[in-house]
Amino acid sequence: MGYAKYRAELQKILTPYELQLGLNYICSFLFFKWNLRGTALIEMTALFAKISLTAYEFYKVDKVAGKLLIPYMGWFSFTWTLNYSI
């Protein structure tokens, strides 16, 4: 994520990245601190959409930056599945 951000930073398109980071931050509080599992799942679905948009926007200006977010999307899919199973 950091290297993808660096590459996209050179193109000045960080708004989707910053928004998904904010959603990612809130997700931990919803799930772990406040025990709002259902709300966290809904928020995680929105977060996955924002991650996908970020990868798409990065890919449009720098193909490597966009591709670097694919492992993050895979990891996040795994955490979404864990949340859903709980």
ROMARDREN-716904 format. One record per residue (C-alpha): residue in three letters; x, y, z negated. Coordinates in Angstrom, 2 decimals, padded with zeros to 5 digits. Layout:
<sites>
residu->ALA x->X y->Y z->Z $
...
</sites>
This chain:
<sites>
residu->MET x->000.00 y->000.00 z->000.00 $
residu->GLY x->002.78 y->002.39 z->-000.87 $
residu->TYR x->004.65 y->001.98 z->002.40 $
residu->ALA x->001.41 y->002.20 z->004.40 $
residu->LYS x->000.60 y->005.41 z->002.53 $
residu->TYR x->004.05 y->006.79 z->003.30 $
residu->ARG x->003.67 y->006.04 z->007.01 $
residu->ALA x->000.18 y->007.57 z->007.13 $
residu->GLU x->001.31 y->010.55 z->005.06 $
residu->LEU x->003.49 y->011.59 z->007.95 $
residu->GLN x->000.30 y->011.88 z->010.04 $
residu->LYS x->-001.68 y->013.79 z->007.35 $
residu->ILE x->-004.66 y->011.37 z->007.08 $
residu->LEU x->-004.74 y->010.46 z->003.40 $
residu->THR x->-008.36 y->011.28 z->002.48 $
residu->PRO x->-009.71 y->007.71 z->002.96 $
residu->TYR x->-006.73 y->006.35 z->001.04 $
residu->GLU x->-007.26 y->008.71 z->-001.89 $
residu->LEU x->-010.98 y->007.91 z->-002.04 $
residu->GLN x->-010.37 y->004.18 z->-002.15 $
residu->LEU x->-007.79 y->004.65 z->-004.88 $
residu->GLY x->-010.38 y->006.51 z->-006.96 $
residu->LEU x->-012.93 y->003.74 z->-006.44 $
residu->ASN x->-010.31 y->001.17 z->-007.35 $
residu->TYR x->-009.61 y->003.01 z->-010.60 $
residu->ILE x->-013.30 y->003.12 z->-011.57 $
residu->CYS x->-013.76 y->-000.56 z->-010.78 $
residu->SER x->-011.54 y->-001.70 z->-013.64 $
residu->PHE x->-013.49 y->000.34 z->-016.17 $
residu->LEU x->-016.83 y->-000.93 z->-014.92 $
residu->PHE x->-015.78 y->-004.56 z->-015.08 $
residu->PHE x->-013.44 y->-004.81 z->-018.06 $
residu->LYS x->-014.18 y->-001.91 z->-020.40 $
residu->TRP x->-017.91 y->-001.36 z->-019.98 $
residu->ASN x->-018.86 y->-004.97 z->-019.03 $
residu->LEU x->-021.07 y->-003.78 z->-016.17 $
residu->ARG x->-020.41 y->-006.78 z->-013.95 $
residu->GLY x->-023.28 y->-006.19 z->-011.50 $
residu->THR x->-022.48 y->-002.52 z->-011.13 $
residu->ALA x->-018.84 y->-003.40 z->-010.63 $
residu->LEU x->-019.79 y->-005.85 z->-007.87 $
residu->ILE x->-021.79 y->-003.18 z->-006.05 $
residu->GLU x->-018.94 y->-000.70 z->-006.49 $
residu->MET x->-016.44 y->-003.29 z->-005.26 $
residu->THR x->-018.52 y->-003.80 z->-002.12 $
residu->ALA x->-018.37 y->-000.07 z->-001.43 $
residu->LEU x->-014.66 y->-000.15 z->-002.22 $
residu->PHE x->-014.06 y->-002.94 z->000.31 $
residu->ALA x->-015.81 y->-000.85 z->002.95 $
residu->LYS x->-013.57 y->002.11 z->002.06 $
residu->ILE x->-010.45 y->-000.09 z->002.21 $
residu->SER x->-011.52 y->-001.30 z->005.66 $
residu->LEU x->-012.08 y->002.29 z->006.80 $
residu->THR x->-008.68 y->003.28 z->005.43 $
residu->ALA x->-007.00 y->000.43 z->007.31 $
residu->TYR x->-008.83 y->001.43 z->010.49 $
residu->GLU x->-007.90 y->005.11 z->010.15 $
residu->PHE x->-004.27 y->004.22 z->009.40 $
residu->TYR x->-004.20 y->001.84 z->012.37 $
residu->LYS x->-005.40 y->004.57 z->014.73 $
residu->VAL x->-002.37 y->006.75 z->013.96 $
residu->ASP x->000.21 y->004.11 z->012.99 $
residu->LYS x->-000.39 y->000.45 z->013.80 $
residu->VAL x->002.10 y->-000.77 z->011.19 $
residu->ALA x->000.42 y->001.27 z->008.42 $
residu->GLY x->-002.95 y->-000.23 z->009.32 $
residu->LYS x->-001.62 y->-003.78 z->009.40 $
residu->LEU x->000.10 y->-003.31 z->006.05 $
residu->LEU x->-003.31 y->-002.99 z->004.38 $
residu->ILE x->-004.48 y->-006.43 z->005.56 $
residu->PRO x->-002.90 y->-008.30 z->002.61 $
residu->TYR x->-004.58 y->-005.82 z->000.25 $
residu->MET x->-007.91 y->-006.58 z->001.90 $
residu->GLY x->-007.26 y->-010.30 z->001.39 $
residu->TRP x->-006.38 y->-009.81 z->-002.26 $
residu->PHE x->-009.40 y->-007.64 z->-002.80 $
residu->SER x->-011.67 y->-010.24 z->-001.19 $
residu->PHE x->-010.34 y->-012.73 z->-003.72 $
residu->THR x->-011.07 y->-010.39 z->-006.65 $
residu->TRP x->-014.56 y->-009.69 z->-005.28 $
residu->THR x->-015.19 y->-013.44 z->-005.16 $
residu->LEU x->-014.01 y->-013.81 z->-008.77 $
residu->ASN x->-016.32 y->-011.01 z->-009.88 $
residu->TYR x->-019.24 y->-012.58 z->-008.02 $
residu->SER x->-018.60 y->-015.98 z->-009.61 $
residu->ILE x->-018.57 y->-014.47 z->-013.12 $
</sites>
